[in-house]
Structure formats: structure tokens, C-alpha cells
Amino acid sequence: MSPHNIAILGGGPGGYEAALVAAQLGADVTVIDSDGLGGACVLTDCVPSKTLIETSNAMTMLNRSAGLGIATGGLATVNAARLYERITNLARAQSADITARLAVEGIRVIKGQGRLVGPGVVKAGDTEIKADAVLIATGALPRVLPGAQPDGEAILTWRQLYDLTELPRDLIVIGSGVTGAEFASAYQALGSRVTLVSSRDRVLPQEDEDAANHIEDVFRRRGMTVLGRSRAQAVTRDRDGVTVTLDDGRTLTGSHCLLTVGMIPRTEGCGLDEAGVKVNAHGFIQVDRVSRTSVPGVYAAGDCTGVLMLASVAAMQGRIAMWHTLGEAVHPIRLDHVAATIFTDPEIATVGVTQRAVTAGEVSARVLNLPLATNPRAKMAGVADGFVKLLSSPGTGVVLGGVVVAPRASELILAVSIAVEQRLTVEQLAQTFAVYPSLSGSITEAARKLMEFTPDTP
């Protein structure tokens, strides 16, 4: 008989999406959450950061509007207090919407921290829950550098930004991965002077090299200071702001310092050791492609697993766990089909096979890179930065992957994602109608150009 009592630890995307699936399949579901439904994604991470970025994008448009024939009478300014208030209100409203949805579905919610205390037994405070299956979806926390203790005022993690009452005057961002690049881009557009400290040769070292180099060039042209091969050793607070000491002895001064140096799993106190749930060397819960842990009946989803820290992946892991434990047909997660976006300006969106895999000889592919500056809609909007890259099989012409660097690349990548998921050929993509003029026209144009080098499909 399929399990029907489900306990879920954590109310973020991995947890609440799993709860909805389980409830719709007739299970009795309890969610234990300490922060508010939606989790860090809704309250302090994805929703707030992308709201901030939307405002920064609007500022970028306003500041370049003169080139479009619009007289603004000077640069626009940001009311930081109103901006942060709007961000906080939106996050709370989204959390409230999720809370209401779970209530409608009859899902029980307990405020507190859940802990595995025995086979199929979870405890939250004085409440004990017997469950046929348990899902751990407790998320992750910002990693803190030794010698750089956040104080919530001038030395900050990204979850503390929204408590400020004004924009940072001189912001030093430590870490040039996705989070660092996004906030550096946003605050530069909002009017802060930004210094981005990268320990690697370039920003976004794990991303497509063409895209990363393109964004770094945009950053520099817009006035950002980017320090490559520079590792922060310590951050101290002084009367005028902060001082960042680099490992080569150089010092940087600013009004605020933002730490974006990775994540650590939020699993302390969950009873993993006692239950025998295996974790990797970094403390992330080990799971298979259907979200099972090393303990029968215990699943895990989201950032606590360290598997592509994206809300979409967390939600899918949670859904898959419920489908699997409740006996439904399930397709194991395919990470090579996950579309991801970096919300810099312009955005970077990717899916499928990477240029790095092709260069390393792991995959054989034809690659076409089409500058966005040739696109008529981009010219109309005054957009000169960006490109579309497609990768296809040299034998069959099947679309293997793609990169889009453009405004709203997060929307444009869907066409490439469908092509990858459905194994469409470049010919099929090229013969699909695109609106004229549109940025999406560059995707079909890139496909047409790839057809010149791709044999007909047998």
C-alpha cells in the first residue's frame, strides 16, 4: 500500500510544491517550517533580489532613454526606503499566497523546526508525527568568510540587504559567482559605486566563457571596478564604513561590503546523523535522481542537497519525491535539461550542452554565435550588448544546447529549452515562425545559420 502520511521539513519551493502534489494525490501532509512559507527563496532570496533587479533594469532604461529621443531632465534617483519597503511587502504577500494555497488543500502547517527522531518519526517541539515518508527541504545558508563576520549594517550577506534604509554609497562585493554578479550589476545601475572582488581570472567562472567575458566587459564599460585574481582575507568595520584586506596586502575601502561566497546546507538539528542520512564532504544531503536519501522512506529536495541551487530544481525534486513515494509514474530529474538564468543586465540564460564540454572534447557539436546587435528589435531599443549561441549535433542537427545574453534572456531561453527537451533539429527551429521584429528572431536566425553547416537529417 502506498504511503499516505507525509512529513515535510521546510516550506520553501522544495517543500511546499511537494506538499501540494502529495495533498492532491490524497496524502495527509504536514509541513514543518520555521521562517514562513515560501522559505528563503520567497522571503530573502529569489523574490526580493529579482524585485530589486527589476528596479535596477528600469533605472538602466531611464538612463539610456536620451539615446531613444526622450528628454528626462536629468538622471533619475532611487528612493531606497520605498524600494526596500516594496521588496519586503511583495515577499510577504507571496508568502501569504502560498500559505493560503496550502490551507485550501488541507495541508497542516506547524511553525518550528522538525527533527528526525526515529524510523518514520519526526518531532517539532512537543509534537510527534508518524510518517510513511519524510522529505527534508530545509535549504541553505550564506557562507561566511573567516575574518569577515556580517553585522547586518555595513558587512552584509544578501539576506540582510533589505534591512538597509539607504543605498550603499560605495559597495564592495566579495565573490563573483551568480549572486555576486547579480547584485553588483543591480547596485551599479541603481547608482552605487561598485567594486567586484573575484578570486578567479574572470567573473562568473563556472558559466559560459563567452557570456562571462561579455558581462565583465559590460560591467567595466558602465564604470564598475572589477578586481580579478583577488581574494579577500578580512573585512573590518571602521567609523567611515568598511575596509577589505586582500591576501596580497592591498586594502579597499567602502561604505558597505556584501559577502557572496557560496552556501552551506541548513541541516543542523535535523537529526541526520542519528537517522543515518548520508551527506557529502560539504555537508549536503546525498540524493539520487528521484530524491531518495540513503535511508528508506527519507527524501530530500532543494538547496540542502546541493543539486543546482535553483528554485525550479528544488520544486521538481520535491514533486518527484512525492510521485515516487506515492507510487505515481515518475521521470528521474535530468539536470542537463534545466534552464538557468543569471539576472545581470543583460541577463544570461543557458540550457543543455555547454561550450566547455565541447571544448574539452566531451561532446561533439557545431557552435554558432550570433551577436544581438544585428537584431532589428535590439537596434530599435538601443540594445547593443548580447548574443545568441546555439549548439547542435554535427550528424543529426539536433539542438543540444544554447546560451542567450540579452534583455529578458530568461524568457527567450524557453524556445531553446523546448528544442533541447523535444530533440528538435536546427531545421525545425529555423522553420518556426518568429515575430518580426523581435529579439526571439535571433534564435531562429541562428538556427538558419547553423543549417548551412549541418547535414540534412536522415
Helices and strands as residue ranges (DSSP letters): E 5-9, H 13-24, E 28-33, H 39-43, H 46-63, G 65-68, H 80-104, E 108-111, E 114-118, E 121-124, E 127-130, E 133-136, E 140-142, E 155-157, G 158-163, E 170-174, H 178-190, E 193-197, H 209-221, E 225-227, E 232-238, E 241-246, E 251-254, E 256-259, E 263-265, H 272-275, E 298-300, G 303-305, H 311-325, G 335-337, E 340-342, E 347-352, H 355-359, E 366-371, G 372-374, H 376-380, E 387-392, E 399-406, H 409-421, H 426-430, H 441-451
